[in-house]
Amino acid sequence: MVDTAERYRRFAGTEARGHSPTYELLAEAVAGDPGLLALIDELPPAKRQPNLLLGAVRFLGGPVVGEYPAFREWIVGHWPEVRDTMRERRTQTNESGRCAVLLPVLARLDRPLALIEVGASAGLCLYPDRYRYRYDGGAAFGAADSPVVLECGTTGAVPLPDRLPEVAWRAGIDLNPLDVADPGDVRWLECLVWPEQRQRLDRLRAAVGIARAEPPTLVRGDLNETVRELVGAAPAGATPVVLHSAVLAYLPTEEREAFAATMRSLGCPWISNEAPGVLPAVDRLLPPASDRLLFTLALNGRPLARTGPHGQSLEWCEHTSADTT
Ligand SMILES: C[S@@+](CC[C@H](N)C(=O)[O-])C[C@H]1O[C@@H](n2cnc3c(N)ncnc32)[C@H](O)[C@@H]1O
């Protein structure tokens, strides 16, 4: 297992670099600070994540700016609160922007749709019909007057839809559903958006407003234990579609495989949008990625595209996947 110092160093060098100078600087400094690492190591391994520490400090009002001494001193002085927040909270970043990469897949399914999102967080990816979309800087289309406009750059023959999917029903499952009506939950979601990403923060707030007007049905539970029941609860006449993004990485390999087996046996459309390596049987059907942070978008285990982790890009490669040659 990777030790905590290496975890923070990798986070700084591969995830934060180019996206958040503040997080890159702080994570790199934590990686070289044995005293702070010893505190973090009081937590179980799954709770030592850089995003969780940085989000918790911001949530508690600590100084998450580009200055390590003040950040460190504050954590040491408030360690019991920081530790408890890291224990209680999870990295549940909810990114409505991912709907921009899900949309072309949703648009090819028989309508109306009954959307079932596993690992839904606050459910913001359950509203693809309530957002507007702009691909490659072109004209925006989608829900008239929506305050959420999702920008996405594409390459390849993306089958861009000319209309929105019709959603008859939406429901989600999460180990810890977040409530868009709860100010503490919304503040936590805001603290998970990296400091320099103002556009993502504005998007989050606008998407929360949409979800508040029509709150999603969110079930508390483990996706493997709950998905079958939720698919069975979809209304007659609608196509049940199970979707997930940035979720299966949190499960051990055998639970990911169990979920994939359940999806194959359920036989309803299954859209996955996950980091590379999370579903190796899917990744194997694609040529190696140019950027190792790109997710793989697949329908029923068949890869369609590589996607930007927040839905900012869509690289269509459906016809280059090995099973279609
Ligand atoms: C990074 S968030 C992604 C949220 C959302 N899918 C999105 O793309 O914006 C991952 C979510 O998966 C949930 N999760 C992780 N393991 C789970 C499990 N075994 N069953 C249900 N939800 C789970 C977490 O609680 C968290 O809310």
The ligand as an SDF file (V2000), in Angstrom:
LIG
                    3D

 27 29  0  0  0  0  0  0  0  0999 V2000
  -16.9530   11.1990   -5.8930 C   0  0  0  0  0  0  0  0  0  0  0  0
  -18.6400   10.9890   -5.5000 S   0  0  0  0  0  0  0  0  0  0  0  0
  -19.3730   11.0540   -7.1220 C   0  0  0  0  0  0  0  0  0  0  0  0
  -20.7950   11.5600   -7.0990 C   0  0  0  0  0  0  0  0  0  0  0  0
  -21.5200   11.5800   -8.4340 C   0  0  0  0  0  0  0  0  0  0  0  0
  -21.5940   10.2670   -9.0130 N   0  0  0  0  0  0  0  0  0  0  0  0
  -20.8840   12.5240   -9.4310 C   0  0  0  0  0  0  0  0  0  0  0  0
  -20.3700   12.0450  -10.4610 O   0  0  0  0  0  0  0  0  0  0  0  0
  -20.9000   13.7220   -9.2320 O   0  0  0  0  0  0  0  0  0  0  0  0
  -18.7420    9.2470   -5.0910 C   0  0  0  0  0  0  0  0  0  0  0  0
  -20.0100    8.8910   -4.3310 C   0  0  0  0  0  0  0  0  0  0  0  0
  -20.1100    7.4540   -4.2810 O   0  0  0  0  0  0  0  0  0  0  0  0
  -20.6310    7.1060   -3.0050 C   0  0  0  0  0  0  0  0  0  0  0  0
  -20.3060    5.6950   -2.7400 N   0  0  0  0  0  0  0  0  0  0  0  0
  -19.0660    5.1570   -2.5750 C   0  0  0  0  0  0  0  0  0  0  0  0
  -19.1800    3.8210   -2.3520 N   0  0  0  0  0  0  0  0  0  0  0  0
  -20.4950    3.5080   -2.4080 C   0  0  0  0  0  0  0  0  0  0  0  0
  -21.2330    2.3000   -2.2540 C   0  0  0  0  0  0  0  0  0  0  0  0
  -20.6230    1.1490   -2.0110 N   0  0  0  0  0  0  0  0  0  0  0  0
  -22.5700    2.3460   -2.3810 N   0  0  0  0  0  0  0  0  0  0  0  0
  -23.1990    3.5470   -2.6190 C   0  0  0  0  0  0  0  0  0  0  0  0
  -22.5490    4.7160   -2.7660 N   0  0  0  0  0  0  0  0  0  0  0  0
  -21.2150    4.7130   -2.6540 C   0  0  0  0  0  0  0  0  0  0  0  0
  -19.9650    8.1020   -2.0710 C   0  0  0  0  0  0  0  0  0  0  0  0
  -20.6700    8.2000   -0.8360 O   0  0  0  0  0  0  0  0  0  0  0  0
  -20.0170    9.3820   -2.8960 C   0  0  0  0  0  0  0  0  0  0  0  0
  -21.1820   10.1350   -2.6530 O   0  0  0  0  0  0  0  0  0  0  0  0
  1  2  1  0
  2  3  1  0
  2 10  1  0
  3  4  1  0
  4  5  1  0
  5  6  1  0
  5  7  1  0
  7  8  2  0
  7  9  1  0
 10 11  1  0
 11 12  1  0
 11 26  1  0
 12 13  1  0
 13 14  1  0
 13 24  1  0
 14 15  1  0
 14 23  1  0
 15 16  2  0
 16 17  1  0
 17 18  1  0
 17 23  2  0
 18 19  1  0
 18 20  2  0
 20 21  1  0
 21 22  2  0
 22 23  1  0
 24 25  1  0
 24 26  1  0
 26 27  1  0
M  CHG  2   2   1   9  -1
M  END
$$$$
